[in-house]
Amino acid sequence: MRDPRVRQLADVLVNYSTRVKKGDVVLISASGFEAAPLVKEIHALCIARGAKYVEYDFSLPEINRQFYNLARKSQIDYFPQHKLDFMQQVTVFIAISAADNSMVMANANQEHMIAHARVMRPIVDCRVKNTRWVVTRYPTHAGAQEAKMSLDEYEEYLFAACCIDWQAESRKQERLKKLVDLTEQVQIKASDTDLRFCIKGMPGIKCDGRYNIPDGEVFTAPVKDSVEGYITYNCPTIYHGKEFSNIRLEFSAGKIVRATSPGMDEQLNRILDTDEGARYVGEFAIGVNPAIRRPMRNILFDEKIFGSIHFTPGQCYDECDNGNRSAVHWDMVKLLEGDGEILFDGVVIQKDGRFVHSSLVSLNPGD
């Protein structure tokens, strides 16, 4: 039996997020075969909208893991020019993750993963800069287990976070975006966190369902060398198949000068040493999705948690270019609910995870 919520999600992705139209070349890229029902619905809608070509592909993380562990250097370094050639023709890119094991890369060759990411960067850059793209998740038993929910509960949570009135959310986010645009100095204060940085001249960017589903954040970037102080992230994060908890970063003149995570210091610093830009920050964002309220160990959801921020080592976005370049873009999340303040130019705009600034209180979800 077809789940009407799958069709509703496909409608959001095709008709709102990517605005598929006649003549488009669409690539639907799914990680995990369980995403097939959503791929089928997206494919049908793209054909109905008049896309002139719709390609879909499925990948399996287990095979990717095998590649990283078995490949020789020449194979890691090989650049698939045919993929770039096709991506240069793509106008719409829709990616779906339906992974059945978030830790599949835990014991993969990390050096090969990092090196291959560098090789593939031109294809990613082409996709980000030249297509109307969106990424999403499909509910699986593995995802439900990570979120500590039953599959039914996880489906309800996922579809509620994805299938909302994004046009209304966009209007609410506009108020926060305008305040970001007017702000010069930001401070984040909480237990074991006192972080200060400048965002003067850096625009606020609304994330209102165009590129991520679920979405729900407003981001900018710090002036590259302005970050001072320290932050402790209290939301678990998975990067290259390894889980990190309680990451603590210390900054001086914008650079991460000390990085720790219990039992994972070596692995953490190896990632931060990928290149020079990995120790500088490319993004600062405030999560505002009203339906996402607790961590799920899934960054597409966790970075949107209402009452959270993420402060991201690595590559900045073109829309808010602070000059930082890196093969790394690692969204690390701090929850502020019950313990934390965000100050813009010395004024508290959010306290303990709820907006207190008069222009922003409409963003607060109902309890």
ZIWOMO-V10270 format. One record per residue. N is the residue number from 1. SS is DSSP state (2 for helix, 1 for strand, 0 for the rest). NEAR is the number of other ideal C-beta (glycine too) atoms within 8 Angstrom. Layout:
n->(N N)
ss->(SS SS)
near->(NEAR NEAR)
This chain:
n->(1 2 3 4 5 6 7 8 9 10 11 12 13 14 15 16 17 18 19 20 21 22 23 24 25 26 27 28 29 30 31 32 33 34 35 36 37 38 39 40 41 42 43 44 45 46 47 48 49 50 51 52 53 54 55 56 57 58 59 60 61 62 63 64 65 66 67 68 69 70 71 72 73 74 75 76 77 78 79 80 81 82 83 84 85 86 87 88 89 90 91 92 93 94 95 96 97 98 99 100 101 102 103 104 105 106 107 108 109 110 111 112 113 114 115 116 117 118 119 120 121 122 123 124 125 126 127 128 129 130 131 132 133 134 135 136 137 138 139 140 141 142 143 144 145 146 147 148 149 150 151 152 153 154 155 156 157 158 159 160 161 162 163 164 165 166 167 168 169 170 171 172 173 174 175 176 177 178 179 180 181 182 183 184 185 186 187 188 189 190 191 192 193 194 195 196 197 198 199 200 201 202 203 204 205 206 207 208 209 210 211 212 213 214 215 216 217 218 219 220 221 222 223 224 225 226 227 228 229 230 231 232 233 234 235 236 237 238 239 240 241 242 243 244 245 246 247 248 249 250 251 252 253 254 255 256 257 258 259 260 261 262 263 264 265 266 267 268 269 270 271 272 273 274 275 276 277 278 279 280 281 282 283 284 285 286 287 288 289 290 291 292 293 294 295 296 297 298 299 300 301 302 303 304 305 306 307 308 309 310 311 312 313 314 315 316 317 318 319 320 321 322 323 324 325 326 327 328 329 330 331 332 333 334 335 336 337 338 339 340 341 342 343 344 345 346 347 348 349 350 351 352 353 354 355 356 357 358 359 360 361 362 363 364 365 366 367)
ss->(0 0 0 2 2 2 2 2 2 2 2 2 2 2 2 2 2 0 0 0 0 0 0 0 1 1 1 1 1 1 1 0 2 2 2 2 2 2 2 2 2 2 2 2 2 2 2 2 2 0 0 0 1 1 1 1 1 1 1 0 2 2 2 2 2 2 2 2 2 2 0 0 2 2 2 2 0 0 0 0 2 2 2 2 2 2 2 0 0 0 0 1 1 1 1 1 1 0 0 0 0 0 0 0 0 0 0 0 0 2 2 2 2 2 2 2 2 2 2 2 2 2 2 2 2 2 2 2 2 2 0 1 1 1 1 1 1 0 0 0 2 2 2 2 2 2 0 0 0 0 2 2 2 2 2 2 2 2 2 2 2 2 0 0 0 2 2 2 2 2 2 2 2 2 2 2 2 2 2 2 2 2 0 0 1 1 1 1 1 1 0 0 1 1 1 1 1 1 0 0 0 0 0 0 1 1 1 0 0 0 0 1 1 0 0 0 1 1 1 1 0 0 0 0 0 0 0 1 1 1 1 1 0 0 0 0 1 1 1 0 0 1 1 1 0 0 0 1 1 1 1 1 0 0 1 1 1 1 1 1 0 0 0 0 2 2 2 2 2 2 2 2 0 0 0 2 2 2 2 0 1 1 1 1 1 1 1 0 1 0 0 0 0 0 0 0 0 0 2 2 2 2 0 0 1 0 0 1 1 1 1 1 1 1 0 0 1 0 0 1 0 0 0 0 0 0 0 0 1 1 0 0 1 1 1 0 0 0 0 0 1 1 1 1 0 0 1 1 1 1 1 0 0 1 1 0 0 0 0 0 2 2 2 0 0 0 0)
near->(2 6 7 6 9 11 10 10 15 13 10 14 14 14 9 10 13 11 7 12 8 7 6 13 11 15 13 15 11 18 13 15 8 8 14 9 10 15 13 8 12 13 11 9 13 15 9 6 12 9 15 7 6 9 9 10 8 11 10 9 12 7 8 11 12 8 9 14 9 5 9 5 6 6 8 12 8 7 8 7 6 6 8 12 8 10 14 8 7 13 8 15 14 17 12 15 13 16 12 8 7 11 9 11 13 7 4 14 7 10 6 12 12 12 10 10 9 8 10 9 9 8 11 8 8 12 12 9 6 8 11 10 12 14 11 16 11 13 11 12 7 10 16 14 7 10 11 4 8 6 10 6 9 13 11 8 12 13 12 9 13 11 8 10 5 11 6 8 15 11 7 11 14 9 11 14 12 9 14 13 8 5 11 6 12 13 11 16 9 11 6 6 13 8 14 9 14 9 15 8 4 11 8 13 11 9 15 10 12 9 8 11 12 14 14 14 13 14 13 14 16 15 13 10 7 9 14 9 10 11 11 12 13 6 12 8 15 11 8 9 12 11 8 12 9 8 13 13 13 10 14 7 7 13 10 11 6 7 12 8 13 6 4 10 9 6 11 13 9 9 14 12 8 10 9 6 12 15 9 15 16 15 15 14 14 11 16 14 13 10 10 14 7 5 9 10 10 11 9 12 13 16 13 18 16 13 12 17 12 14 13 13 14 14 11 12 11 7 6 13 8 11 6 13 7 15 11 13 9 11 12 13 16 17 12 16 10 6 7 17 12 13 12 12 7 6 7 9 11 15 8 10 12 9 9 9 12 4 6 14 9 6 11 8 7 3 2)
